[in-house]
Amino acid sequence: MTPIVSSTFDIAHWFLQRGELGRVFVSPLKLQRLLYLAQANYARRHDGAPLMPSLFVVSEVGPLEPNI
């Protein structure tokens, strides 16, 4: 399946912009978690289709997208 968005950076940038508009600091770890949740939620609603071309890895702090 082809992702809807061509780059994970586009989604990350969107989250950071939304944080600035709401005057909420989006830490790197929070951004990672938001990306993971966005990917999972989109896949759940669209029969497993990916939102972005990301491969999350397991770490002690949770799922991480190593390119971000």
C-alpha positions in Angstrom: 0.0 0.0 0.0 1.2 3.5 -0.8 1.3 6.0 2.1 -0.9 9.0 1.8 1.9 11.5 2.7 5.2 11.2 0.9 7.4 12.1 3.9 7.2 11.6 7.7 8.8 15.0 8.0 5.5 16.6 6.6 3.5 15.1 9.5 6.2 16.0 12.0 6.2 19.6 10.7 2.4 19.7 11.0 2.5 18.6 14.6 5.2 21.2 15.4 3.2 23.9 13.8 0.0 22.9 15.7 2.0 23.0 18.9 3.3 26.5 18.1 -0.2 27.7 17.3 -1.5 26.4 20.6 1.6 27.6 22.5 2.3 24.0 23.5 5.9 22.7 23.5 6.2 19.5 21.6 9.3 17.7 22.9 11.2 15.2 20.7 9.8 12.3 22.6 6.2 13.7 22.5 6.6 14.2 18.7 7.7 10.5 18.4 4.7 9.3 20.2 2.3 11.6 18.2 3.8 10.2 15.0 3.3 6.6 16.2 -0.3 7.3 17.3 -1.1 9.0 14.0 0.2 6.1 12.0 -1.6 3.6 14.1 -4.9 5.5 14.1 -4.8 6.1 10.4 -4.1 2.4 9.7 -6.9 1.3 12.0 -9.4 3.5 10.2 -8.2 2.7 6.7 -7.8 -1.1 6.6 -4.1 -1.0 7.5 -3.1 1.6 5.0 -0.1 3.7 6.1 -0.3 7.4 6.6 3.4 8.0 6.1 6.4 6.0 5.0 7.7 5.2 8.5 9.2 2.2 10.2 9.0 2.4 14.0 11.5 0.6 16.2 11.1 -0.6 19.8 13.1 1.2 22.5 13.1 1.6 26.2 11.1 4.8 25.9 8.6 3.5 23.4 8.2 3.3 19.6 10.6 5.6 17.7 10.9 6.6 14.1 14.7 6.6 13.7 14.7 9.2 10.8 13.1 11.9 12.9 
